[in-house]
Amino acid sequence: MKYKLIPLAFLLLRSFGCNEHPFTDYRPLEQSGMWSSSVQELKKLNTSDTEVEQLAKMKQAGISDDTCVAVIADARNHQHPFASADSAMGLMHAGYNESIILEMTKVDQLDKLNGDAVMLRLVGLSDAAVDTILRKRMKGQRTLSSGEIGRLKNTGLTESQIMERINRGMTDAEADKEAAVREATRNHANTGFQRVRGRRHY
């Protein structure tokens, strides 16, 4: 009987492949409220148990079925498993919408840009400025780091002045020098004192 089992095992391997997951448990997604049609799409994308866990976390955070399916599809296009649920949820908690998550997964930069994107929100830039900076980064264009942006802002530069520097290609090193000069000037001004003359008594 052994000679009959070998061809059967061979056929199973050929049918499913080494990287396929025919026995994935999709129940966590169904329990999270995902529509059966979305689950079927994920089955077509050969979603693994680990990825199901990632998507279940995203669903619990309120992320839509469509986005869950899309991030798996993007991961397949980039030939790696999806393991960025925490990054996606971090963006949502910072006030971003799902479209920015999808833009980042499409260029395979969700984990790379997530932290800086959250920091840009904390710096207090407008939505338009944040959007411009993130799109530059997704295109591989140079921008200032969120740390240098925050530092320049703290020295008194307005958002428009900061964006003007970003658009002309200022580097972090250049921003560091300008911030240092502005900080030194501010600190020097704050350490000045005026001599108070008392009334002369006769």
Z-matrix of the N, CA and C atoms (Angstrom, degrees):
N
C 1 1.465
C 2 1.531 1 112.09
N 3 1.336 2 117.51 1 -22.46
C 4 1.459 3 119.92 2 -175.75
C 5 1.520 4 111.63 3 -61.47
N 6 1.363 5 115.56 4 -36.44
C 7 1.464 6 117.69 5 -176.83
C 8 1.517 7 111.53 6 -67.22
N 9 1.339 8 118.20 7 -17.57
C 10 1.464 9 121.00 8 177.53
C 11 1.529 10 111.14 9 -84.61
N 12 1.341 11 116.79 10 -27.65
C 13 1.457 12 120.13 11 -178.42
C 14 1.524 13 111.88 12 -74.86
N 15 1.312 14 116.56 13 -31.70
C 16 1.464 15 119.71 14 -177.83
C 17 1.527 16 111.63 15 -63.24
N 18 1.341 17 118.83 16 -48.85
C 19 1.467 18 118.38 17 177.10
C 20 1.520 19 112.58 18 -61.29
N 21 1.347 20 117.76 19 -34.58
C 22 1.459 21 120.64 20 179.52
C 23 1.522 22 110.68 21 -64.75
N 24 1.331 23 116.48 22 -44.59
C 25 1.464 24 119.94 23 177.95
C 26 1.518 25 110.72 24 -62.84
N 27 1.327 26 115.24 25 -38.84
C 28 1.464 27 119.70 26 179.81
C 29 1.524 28 110.70 27 -63.36
N 30 1.337 29 115.94 28 -41.70
C 31 1.462 30 120.13 29 179.47
C 32 1.522 31 111.41 30 -65.14
N 33 1.338 32 116.82 31 -38.56
C 34 1.461 33 120.06 32 178.63
C 35 1.520 34 111.14 33 -63.79
N 36 1.331 35 115.90 34 -42.20
C 37 1.459 36 119.27 35 179.33
C 38 1.518 37 111.19 36 -64.33
N 39 1.331 38 115.75 37 -39.73
C 40 1.458 39 119.23 38 179.40
C 41 1.521 40 111.05 39 -68.62
N 42 1.325 41 116.28 40 -35.49
C 43 1.461 42 119.86 41 -177.46
C 44 1.517 43 111.70 42 -70.02
N 45 1.348 44 116.19 43 -42.83
C 46 1.458 45 119.61 44 -173.35
C 47 1.527 46 113.15 45 -98.49
N 48 1.312 47 117.40 46 -30.37
C 49 1.455 48 120.29 47 -179.10
C 50 1.514 49 111.23 48 78.78
N 51 1.319 50 115.89 49 159.22
C 52 1.463 51 120.90 50 -176.10
C 53 1.522 52 112.12 51 -67.80
N 54 1.345 53 117.97 52 -29.57
C 55 1.459 54 121.03 53 -174.70
C 56 1.519 55 112.73 54 -102.10
N 57 1.301 56 118.22 55 10.43
C 58 1.451 57 120.52 56 -179.02
C 59 1.520 58 110.82 57 -97.16
N 60 1.349 59 115.39 58 159.92
C 61 1.462 60 120.92 59 -173.28
C 62 1.528 61 110.07 60 -131.11
N 63 1.337 62 116.87 61 74.45
C 64 1.469 63 119.72 62 -175.51
C 65 1.520 64 113.88 63 -70.63
N 66 1.342 65 117.66 64 -16.71
C 67 1.461 66 120.01 65 -175.49
C 68 1.528 67 112.61 66 -111.52
N 69 1.319 68 117.20 67 24.77
C 70 1.464 69 121.19 68 178.68
C 71 1.525 70 110.90 69 -60.92
N 72 1.325 71 115.46 70 138.96
C 73 1.464 72 121.90 71 177.94
C 74 1.531 73 108.75 72 -92.52
N 75 1.317 74 116.70 73 109.15
C 76 1.462 75 121.48 74 -177.56
C 77 1.530 76 112.79 75 -93.69
N 78 1.320 77 117.15 76 3.32
C 79 1.462 78 119.81 77 -177.06
C 80 1.530 79 113.82 78 -59.66
N 81 1.350 80 119.77 79 -36.60
C 82 1.471 81 118.27 80 177.50
C 83 1.530 82 113.02 81 -57.91
N 84 1.328 83 116.76 82 -33.27
C 85 1.465 84 119.69 83 178.59
C 86 1.522 85 110.96 84 -72.74
N 87 1.314 86 116.16 85 -40.37
C 88 1.461 87 119.78 86 177.45
C 89 1.524 88 110.35 87 -63.40
N 90 1.332 89 115.79 88 -39.32
C 91 1.464 90 120.43 89 179.16
C 92 1.528 91 111.85 90 -69.30
N 93 1.325 92 116.63 91 -25.44
C 94 1.468 93 120.31 92 179.47
C 95 1.524 94 111.92 93 -81.51
N 96 1.333 95 116.64 94 -4.98
C 97 1.460 96 120.12 95 177.70
C 98 1.509 97 114.97 96 101.30
N 99 1.324 98 117.89 97 9.70
C 100 1.460 99 119.90 98 179.93
C 101 1.524 100 110.19 99 -71.81
N 102 1.328 101 115.88 100 139.36
C 103 1.460 102 121.49 101 179.19
C 104 1.529 103 110.18 102 -67.16
N 105 1.315 104 116.04 103 147.94
C 106 1.468 105 121.03 104 -178.92
C 107 1.526 106 111.33 105 -61.95
N 108 1.329 107 117.28 106 -32.56
C 109 1.468 108 119.99 107 178.88
C 110 1.528 109 111.01 108 -64.81
N 111 1.335 110 116.57 109 -35.87
C 112 1.469 111 120.45 110 177.71
C 113 1.524 112 110.64 111 -70.45
N 114 1.328 113 116.21 112 -38.23
C 115 1.462 114 120.27 113 176.94
C 116 1.524 115 109.90 114 -61.43
N 117 1.324 116 116.76 115 -39.82
C 118 1.464 117 120.55 116 178.57
C 119 1.529 118 110.88 117 -63.27
N 120 1.333 119 116.57 118 -38.58
C 121 1.465 120 120.03 119 177.16
C 122 1.528 121 110.49 120 -63.02
N 123 1.318 122 116.20 121 -39.97
C 124 1.465 123 120.18 122 179.66
C 125 1.525 124 111.35 123 -67.99
N 126 1.312 125 116.49 124 -33.51
C 127 1.468 126 119.74 125 176.41
C 128 1.528 127 110.10 126 -63.79
N 129 1.330 128 116.11 127 -39.90
C 130 1.466 129 119.95 128 178.35
C 131 1.531 130 111.02 129 -64.09
N 132 1.330 131 115.99 130 -28.55
C 133 1.466 132 120.77 131 179.95
C 134 1.525 133 112.07 132 -87.64
N 135 1.355 134 115.61 133 4.19
C 136 1.465 135 120.27 134 174.79
C 137 1.529 136 111.81 135 60.15
N 138 1.331 137 115.48 136 49.05
C 139 1.463 138 121.82 137 -177.15
C 140 1.526 139 110.56 138 -70.61
N 141 1.321 140 116.29 139 137.48
C 142 1.466 141 121.35 140 -178.31
C 143 1.529 142 110.97 141 -89.21
N 144 1.327 143 116.29 142 168.75
C 145 1.467 144 120.95 143 177.01
C 146 1.528 145 110.97 144 -60.77
N 147 1.325 146 116.37 145 -40.70
C 148 1.466 147 120.26 146 179.69
C 149 1.526 148 110.73 147 -63.00
N 150 1.325 149 116.05 148 -40.49
C 151 1.465 150 119.63 149 178.57
C 152 1.524 151 111.07 150 -69.02
N 153 1.324 152 116.92 151 -35.01
C 154 1.469 153 120.10 152 175.70
C 155 1.526 154 109.83 153 -59.43
N 156 1.329 155 117.00 154 -41.95
C 157 1.464 156 120.83 155 177.94
C 158 1.530 157 110.71 156 -61.14
N 159 1.329 158 116.03 157 -41.10
C 160 1.465 159 120.47 158 178.41
C 161 1.530 160 110.87 159 -62.50
N 162 1.317 161 115.72 160 -45.62
C 163 1.463 162 120.36 161 -178.19
C 164 1.525 163 111.76 162 -68.20
N 165 1.326 164 116.91 163 -35.21
C 166 1.467 165 120.16 164 178.32
C 167 1.529 166 110.03 165 -62.32
N 168 1.331 167 117.04 166 -39.15
C 169 1.464 168 121.03 167 176.50
C 170 1.527 169 110.65 168 -62.85
N 171 1.327 170 115.96 169 -42.03
C 172 1.459 171 120.00 170 179.67
C 173 1.522 172 111.41 171 -65.56
N 174 1.323 173 116.31 172 -40.23
C 175 1.466 174 120.08 173 178.37
C 176 1.528 175 110.52 174 -62.68
N 177 1.317 176 116.79 175 -41.38
C 178 1.460 177 120.77 176 179.42
C 179 1.522 178 111.55 177 -64.79
N 180 1.337 179 116.36 178 -24.56
C 181 1.468 180 120.98 179 177.80
C 182 1.524 181 111.75 180 -86.34
N 183 1.342 182 116.70 181 0.35
C 184 1.456 183 120.33 182 176.56
C 185 1.511 184 115.52 183 94.19
N 186 1.323 185 117.70 184 10.70
C 187 1.465 186 121.32 185 179.86
C 188 1.525 187 109.26 186 -79.29
N 189 1.318 188 116.53 187 139.76
C 190 1.462 189 122.20 188 -170.91
C 191 1.522 190 113.43 189 -72.33
N 192 1.337 191 114.52 190 161.54
C 193 1.466 192 121.17 191 175.46
C 194 1.523 193 111.26 192 -58.04
N 195 1.335 194 116.09 193 -45.27
C 196 1.463 195 120.31 194 -176.33
C 197 1.523 196 111.58 195 -58.96
N 198 1.333 197 116.08 196 -41.68
C 199 1.463 198 119.49 197 179.25
C 200 1.523 199 110.84 198 -67.87
N 201 1.320 200 116.98 199 -39.46
C 202 1.470 201 120.68 200 178.37
C 203 1.529 202 110.91 201 -59.81
N 204 1.320 203 116.41 202 -44.39
C 205 1.464 204 120.18 203 179.12
C 206 1.525 205 110.26 204 -66.70
N 207 1.330 206 116.34 205 -41.02
C 208 1.464 207 120.79 206 -176.68
C 209 1.527 208 112.24 207 -64.82
N 210 1.343 209 117.48 208 -39.54
C 211 1.470 210 118.32 209 -178.17
C 212 1.529 211 111.15 210 -68.10
N 213 1.335 212 116.80 211 -31.85
C 214 1.465 213 119.34 212 175.85
C 215 1.526 214 109.98 213 -69.32
N 216 1.334 215 116.27 214 -42.01
C 217 1.467 216 120.14 215 178.59
C 218 1.526 217 110.78 216 -61.52
N 219 1.347 218 116.62 217 -41.29
C 220 1.462 219 119.93 218 178.60
C 221 1.526 220 111.09 219 -65.55
N 222 1.331 221 116.36 220 -39.42
C 223 1.469 222 119.53 221 177.70
C 224 1.525 223 110.74 222 -61.86
N 225 1.330 224 116.61 223 -38.60
C 226 1.462 225 119.81 224 177.62
C 227 1.528 226 110.50 225 -64.65
N 228 1.328 227 116.44 226 -40.53
C 229 1.464 228 120.00 227 179.28
C 230 1.529 229 111.61 228 -62.22
N 231 1.344 230 115.24 229 -31.45
C 232 1.469 231 119.79 230 179.75
C 233 1.529 232 111.94 231 -95.81
N 234 1.322 233 115.93 232 4.62
C 235 1.466 234 123.18 233 171.93
C 236 1.529 235 113.55 234 60.95
N 237 1.326 236 115.64 235 46.62
C 238 1.463 237 119.86 236 172.55
C 239 1.522 238 108.95 237 -152.30
N 240 1.329 239 117.82 238 158.59
C 241 1.468 240 120.04 239 178.29
C 242 1.525 241 110.71 240 -67.83
N 243 1.324 242 116.03 241 157.69
C 244 1.461 243 120.13 242 175.36
C 245 1.521 244 108.85 243 -88.93
N 246 1.333 245 116.18 244 124.49
C 247 1.467 246 120.72 245 -178.84
C 248 1.526 247 110.86 246 -142.48
N 249 1.328 248 116.73 247 35.23
C 250 1.469 249 120.65 248 -171.65
C 251 1.522 250 113.50 249 -119.61
N 252 1.324 251 116.75 250 30.86
C 253 1.466 252 119.53 251 -179.60
C 254 1.526 253 111.50 252 -60.07
N 255 1.329 254 117.07 253 -41.50
C 256 1.467 255 120.06 254 -178.46
C 257 1.528 256 111.29 255 -62.45
N 258 1.336 257 116.62 256 -39.07
C 259 1.464 258 120.37 257 178.63
C 260 1.525 259 110.53 258 -65.25
N 261 1.316 260 116.21 259 -42.94
C 262 1.466 261 120.56 260 179.45
C 263 1.525 262 110.88 261 -63.01
N 264 1.328 263 116.36 262 -44.26
C 265 1.459 264 119.96 263 -179.68
C 266 1.526 265 111.19 264 -67.81
N 267 1.337 266 116.78 265 -34.01
C 268 1.458 267 120.22 266 177.27
C 269 1.517 268 111.81 267 -61.38
N 270 1.326 269 116.10 268 -40.72
C 271 1.465 270 120.22 269 177.65
C 272 1.523 271 111.25 270 -65.58
N 273 1.325 272 116.27 271 -41.72
C 274 1.465 273 119.94 272 179.09
C 275 1.529 274 110.62 273 -62.78
N 276 1.321 275 117.18 274 -43.01
C 277 1.461 276 121.19 275 -179.85
C 278 1.529 277 111.61 276 -66.47
N 279 1.349 278 116.25 277 -25.93
C 280 1.465 279 120.37 278 179.15
C 281 1.527 280 112.13 279 -83.75
N 282 1.332 281 116.77 280 -1.45
C 283 1.459 282 119.88 281 176.14
C 284 1.510 283 115.73 282 101.34
N 285 1.338 284 117.04 283 6.06
C 286 1.462 285 119.55 284 177.37
C 287 1.526 286 109.83 285 -81.38
N 288 1.329 287 115.94 286 157.28
C 289 1.462 288 118.84 287 175.29
C 290 1.529 289 110.07 288 -97.79
N 291 1.309 290 115.70 289 175.23
C 292 1.464 291 120.23 290 -173.35
C 293 1.527 292 113.23 291 -67.35
N 294 1.311 293 117.15 292 -23.03
C 295 1.468 294 119.42 293 -177.90
C 296 1.523 295 111.66 294 -62.44
N 297 1.347 296 117.01 295 -35.60
C 298 1.465 297 118.85 296 -179.58
C 299 1.526 298 110.53 297 -71.18
N 300 1.335 299 116.71 298 -32.38
C 301 1.467 300 120.09 299 175.31
C 302 1.522 301 109.66 300 -61.06
N 303 1.328 302 115.83 301 -45.69
C 304 1.463 303 120.45 302 -178.03
C 305 1.526 304 111.71 303 -67.59
N 306 1.329 305 116.75 304 -36.09
C 307 1.464 306 119.01 305 177.35
C 308 1.527 307 110.45 306 -63.60
N 309 1.325 308 116.14 307 -38.16
C 310 1.465 309 119.98 308 -179.22
C 311 1.523 310 112.03 309 -72.84
N 312 1.338 311 117.19 310 -40.32
C 313 1.469 312 118.30 311 179.44
C 314 1.525 313 110.88 312 -69.19
N 315 1.318 314 116.35 313 -30.22
C 316 1.467 315 119.27 314 -179.83
C 317 1.524 316 111.23 315 -63.69
N 318 1.341 317 116.43 316 -34.06
C 319 1.470 318 120.23 317 178.12
C 320 1.528 319 111.33 318 -102.25
N 321 1.334 320 116.25 319 10.72
C 322 1.467 321 123.00 320 174.78
C 323 1.527 322 112.48 321 60.08
N 324 1.354 323 116.23 322 44.87
C 325 1.463 324 119.59 323 -177.86
C 326 1.527 325 112.96 324 -131.47
N 327 1.325 326 117.21 325 20.79
C 328 1.463 327 119.79 326 -177.38
C 329 1.525 328 111.72 327 -60.94
N 330 1.320 329 117.36 328 -50.73
C 331 1.464 330 119.91 329 -179.42
C 332 1.526 331 111.74 330 -68.13
N 333 1.317 332 116.63 331 -33.02
C 334 1.463 333 121.03 332 -177.73
C 335 1.526 334 112.06 333 -70.11
N 336 1.334 335 117.61 334 -39.33
C 337 1.461 336 121.35 335 -172.94
C 338 1.523 337 114.22 336 -98.69
N 339 1.320 338 116.68 337 -13.12
C 340 1.461 339 120.19 338 -174.00
C 341 1.528 340 113.16 339 -55.52
N 342 1.329 341 117.08 340 -52.03
C 343 1.464 342 120.47 341 -175.99
C 344 1.510 343 113.04 342 -61.03
N 345 1.330 344 116.59 343 -44.72
C 346 1.459 345 120.29 344 -179.40
C 347 1.523 346 110.92 345 -68.19
N 348 1.327 347 116.52 346 -34.61
C 349 1.465 348 119.90 347 178.60
C 350 1.524 349 110.70 348 -63.33
N 351 1.321 350 116.43 349 -41.45
C 352 1.465 351 120.53 350 178.07
C 353 1.529 352 110.08 351 -64.51
N 354 1.340 353 116.80 352 -41.18
C 355 1.463 354 120.86 353 179.70
C 356 1.528 355 111.84 354 -63.86
N 357 1.335 356 116.70 355 -36.08
C 358 1.463 357 119.69 356 178.88
C 359 1.520 358 110.94 357 -61.77
N 360 1.319 359 116.70 358 -35.14
C 361 1.463 360 120.29 359 175.41
C 362 1.526 361 110.56 360 -65.02
N 363 1.335 362 115.74 361 -42.63
C 364 1.462 363 120.18 362 -177.41
C 365 1.526 364 111.77 363 -67.57
N 366 1.340 365 116.68 364 -29.83
C 367 1.462 366 120.81 365 178.64
C 368 1.522 367 110.83 366 -63.88
N 369 1.336 368 115.90 367 -29.69
C 370 1.458 369 119.42 368 177.14
C 371 1.514 370 115.08 369 98.44
N 372 1.333 371 117.18 370 22.46
C 373 1.460 372 120.02 371 176.74
C 374 1.527 373 110.27 372 -75.38
N 375 1.318 374 116.08 373 158.31
C 376 1.460 375 121.05 374 177.87
C 377 1.525 376 110.01 375 -70.67
N 378 1.330 377 115.90 376 162.72
C 379 1.467 378 120.39 377 178.41
C 380 1.523 379 111.17 378 -58.52
N 381 1.330 380 116.29 379 -39.84
C 382 1.463 381 120.34 380 -178.17
C 383 1.529 382 111.11 381 -64.09
N 384 1.329 383 116.62 382 -41.75
C 385 1.465 384 120.57 383 -179.70
C 386 1.525 385 110.75 384 -67.62
N 387 1.325 386 116.27 385 -44.21
C 388 1.466 387 120.58 386 178.78
C 389 1.525 388 110.20 387 -60.80
N 390 1.327 389 115.82 388 -43.58
C 391 1.461 390 120.92 389 -179.67
C 392 1.531 391 110.83 390 -60.50
N 393 1.327 392 116.63 391 -43.89
C 394 1.468 393 121.17 392 179.74
C 395 1.526 394 111.17 393 -62.46
N 396 1.324 395 116.49 394 -45.27
C 397 1.465 396 120.96 395 -178.02
C 398 1.526 397 111.18 396 -64.67
N 399 1.328 398 116.96 397 -45.16
C 400 1.463 399 120.02 398 -178.55
C 401 1.521 400 111.79 399 -64.93
N 402 1.323 401 116.78 400 -39.23
C 403 1.463 402 119.15 401 179.59
C 404 1.528 403 111.40 402 -67.29
N 405 1.314 404 116.93 403 -35.05
C 406 1.458 405 120.00 404 174.57
C 407 1.530 406 110.08 405 -62.22
N 408 1.321 407 116.10 406 -43.04
C 409 1.463 408 119.69 407 -178.25
C 410 1.519 409 111.54 408 -67.45
N 411 1.330 410 116.58 409 -38.60
C 412 1.460 411 119.29 410 179.24
C 413 1.527 412 111.85 411 -66.48
N 414 1.333 413 116.02 412 -25.19
C 415 1.462 414 120.52 413 177.27
C 416 1.529 415 112.02 414 -88.11
N 417 1.331 416 115.97 415 -1.48
C 418 1.458 417 119.55 416 -179.55
C 419 1.512 418 113.77 417 81.71
N 420 1.336 419 117.01 418 13.49
C 421 1.455 420 120.72 419 179.60
C 422 1.526 421 110.04 420 -85.20
N 423 1.324 422 115.83 421 150.23
C 424 1.461 423 120.58 422 -176.55
C 425 1.526 424 111.07 423 -73.01
N 426 1.314 425 115.16 424 135.06
C 427 1.465 426 121.64 425 171.46
C 428 1.522 427 107.65 426 -139.09
N 429 1.307 428 115.81 427 169.46
C 430 1.461 429 119.58 428 174.41
C 431 1.521 430 109.79 429 -76.23
N 432 1.323 431 116.42 430 149.04
C 433 1.460 432 120.23 431 175.57
C 434 1.524 433 109.01 432 -69.63
N 435 1.317 434 115.93 433 157.82
C 436 1.467 435 119.89 434 -179.64
C 437 1.526 436 110.69 435 -61.76
N 438 1.339 437 116.93 436 -32.81
C 439 1.461 438 120.15 437 178.90
C 440 1.518 439 112.20 438 -63.21
N 441 1.339 440 116.61 439 -44.72
C 442 1.466 441 120.17 440 179.78
C 443 1.526 442 111.23 441 -70.84
N 444 1.326 443 116.43 442 -34.62
C 445 1.470 444 119.50 443 176.85
C 446 1.525 445 109.75 444 -62.06
N 447 1.331 446 116.23 445 -46.37
C 448 1.455 447 120.16 446 178.78
C 449 1.519 448 112.04 447 -62.47
N 450 1.319 449 116.00 448 -38.22
C 451 1.462 450 119.99 449 -179.62
C 452 1.525 451 111.22 450 -66.14
N 453 1.341 452 116.47 451 -44.58
C 454 1.466 453 119.75 452 177.88
C 455 1.526 454 110.96 453 -63.06
N 456 1.313 455 115.74 454 -39.38
C 457 1.466 456 120.02 455 179.65
C 458 1.528 457 110.53 456 -63.31
N 459 1.315 458 116.19 457 -38.02
C 460 1.464 459 120.30 458 -179.85
C 461 1.524 460 112.72 459 -69.68
N 462 1.339 461 116.82 460 -20.21
C 463 1.471 462 119.16 461 177.67
C 464 1.521 463 111.83 462 -84.03
N 465 1.338 464 116.57 463 -3.30
C 466 1.461 465 119.42 464 176.22
C 467 1.511 466 115.68 465 110.44
N 468 1.335 467 117.92 466 -1.16
C 469 1.463 468 118.97 467 177.40
C 470 1.524 469 109.90 468 -69.55
N 471 1.316 470 116.26 469 143.01
C 472 1.458 471 120.61 470 177.13
C 473 1.528 472 109.69 471 -81.01
N 474 1.318 473 115.85 472 167.21
C 475 1.462 474 119.74 473 178.36
C 476 1.526 475 111.15 474 -60.29
N 477 1.330 476 116.96 475 -42.10
C 478 1.470 477 119.71 476 -179.04
C 479 1.522 478 111.10 477 -64.16
N 480 1.327 479 117.42 478 -35.91
C 481 1.466 480 120.61 479 177.70
C 482 1.529 481 111.00 480 -67.81
N 483 1.320 482 116.09 481 -39.23
C 484 1.467 483 120.21 482 177.93
C 485 1.524 484 110.42 483 -66.22
N 486 1.335 485 116.98 484 -43.78
C 487 1.460 486 120.36 485 -179.84
C 488 1.524 487 111.06 486 -65.18
N 489 1.329 488 117.11 487 -34.10
C 490 1.466 489 120.06 488 177.21
C 491 1.523 490 110.42 489 -62.77
N 492 1.318 491 116.80 490 -39.06
C 493 1.462 492 121.14 491 178.33
C 494 1.533 493 110.92 492 -68.61
N 495 1.327 494 116.05 493 -39.96
C 496 1.466 495 119.88 494 178.14
C 497 1.524 496 110.47 495 -64.05
N 498 1.323 497 116.63 496 -44.31
C 499 1.466 498 120.88 497 -177.09
C 500 1.522 499 113.01 498 -66.93
N 501 1.320 500 116.76 499 -26.11
C 502 1.466 501 118.19 500 178.14
C 503 1.531 502 111.73 501 -89.95
N 504 1.355 503 116.12 502 0.14
C 505 1.461 504 119.61 503 172.59
C 506 1.508 505 115.89 504 92.34
N 507 1.320 506 118.11 505 23.70
C 508 1.467 507 120.56 506 178.80
C 509 1.530 508 110.47 507 -57.37
N 510 1.325 509 116.66 508 137.89
C 511 1.459 510 121.76 509 178.17
C 512 1.527 511 110.13 510 -91.38
N 513 1.330 512 115.97 511 165.97
C 514 1.463 513 120.12 512 176.67
C 515 1.526 514 110.78 513 -61.86
N 516 1.330 515 116.67 514 -36.80
C 517 1.466 516 120.23 515 -179.93
C 518 1.527 517 110.59 516 -63.69
N 519 1.331 518 116.26 517 -42.09
C 520 1.466 519 120.44 518 178.33
C 521 1.526 520 110.65 519 -66.97
N 522 1.328 521 115.93 520 -39.84
C 523 1.464 522 119.99 521 178.35
C 524 1.523 523 110.56 522 -64.33
N 525 1.326 524 115.82 523 -38.70
C 526 1.463 525 120.56 524 179.40
C 527 1.528 526 110.94 525 -61.73
N 528 1.333 527 116.28 526 -42.34
C 529 1.464 528 120.38 527 179.41
C 530 1.525 529 111.07 528 -65.51
N 531 1.337 530 116.30 529 -45.19
C 532 1.467 531 118.97 530 -179.56
C 533 1.526 532 110.83 531 -64.32
N 534 1.327 533 116.03 532 -42.57
C 535 1.465 534 119.56 533 -179.86
C 536 1.526 535 110.45 534 -62.91
N 537 1.337 536 116.68 535 -39.79
C 538 1.466 537 120.55 536 -179.65
C 539 1.526 538 110.74 537 -62.83
N 540 1.340 539 116.67 538 -42.30
C 541 1.466 540 120.94 539 178.91
C 542 1.525 541 110.44 540 -64.45
N 543 1.328 542 116.14 541 -45.43
C 544 1.461 543 119.99 542 -178.54
C 545 1.529 544 110.96 543 -66.04
N 546 1.332 545 116.48 544 -38.01
C 547 1.468 546 120.01 545 178.33
C 548 1.523 547 111.02 546 -66.74
N 549 1.338 548 116.08 547 -40.97
C 550 1.463 549 119.82 548 179.64
C 551 1.522 550 110.87 549 -64.77
N 552 1.337 551 116.15 550 -41.35
C 553 1.466 552 120.68 551 178.66
C 554 1.523 553 110.70 552 -63.09
N 555 1.316 554 115.37 553 -43.46
C 556 1.469 555 119.92 554 179.64
C 557 1.523 556 111.18 555 -64.91
N 558 1.325 557 116.14 556 -43.79
C 559 1.463 558 119.73 557 -178.86
C 560 1.524 559 111.69 558 -66.01
N 561 1.339 560 116.09 559 -37.22
C 562 1.464 561 120.16 560 178.49
C 563 1.526 562 110.47 561 -65.16
N 564 1.330 563 115.38 562 -40.49
C 565 1.463 564 119.47 563 179.79
C 566 1.522 565 111.04 564 -64.96
N 567 1.316 566 116.16 565 -34.47
C 568 1.466 567 120.01 566 -177.80
C 569 1.522 568 113.02 567 -76.78
N 570 1.341 569 116.56 568 -17.77
C 571 1.464 570 118.74 569 -178.52
C 572 1.520 571 112.15 570 -93.34
N 573 1.333 572 118.00 571 -5.31
C 574 1.458 573 120.81 572 178.89
C 575 1.523 574 110.92 573 -69.72
N 576 1.322 575 116.06 574 154.93
C 577 1.463 576 118.49 575 177.91
C 578 1.524 577 108.58 576 -141.71
N 579 1.283 578 113.79 577 155.09
C 580 1.453 579 119.88 578 178.03
C 581 1.522 580 108.82 579 -108.61
N 582 1.313 581 114.93 580 137.97
C 583 1.454 582 119.36 581 178.80
C 584 1.517 583 109.53 582 -76.56
N 585 1.296 584 115.19 583 126.39
C 586 1.463 585 119.89 584 -179.87
C 587 1.523 586 108.38 585 -95.65
N 588 1.299 587 114.63 586 118.65
C 589 1.465 588 119.28 587 -179.25
C 590 1.525 589 109.50 588 -89.89
N 591 1.287 590 114.86 589 127.11
C 592 1.456 591 118.54 590 176.50
C 593 1.522 592 111.30 591 -82.17
N 594 1.290 593 116.58 592 162.54
C 595 1.461 594 120.45 593 178.96
C 596 1.521 595 109.30 594 -72.75
N 597 1.326 596 114.64 595 131.26
C 598 1.458 597 118.96 596 -179.55
C 599 1.529 598 109.27 597 -74.97
N 600 1.319 599 114.13 598 132.71
C 601 1.464 600 119.30 599 179.02
C 602 1.527 601 109.47 600 -101.20
N 603 1.271 602 115.08 601 137.37
C 604 1.469 603 119.87 602 178.76
C 605 1.512 604 109.48 603 -109.54
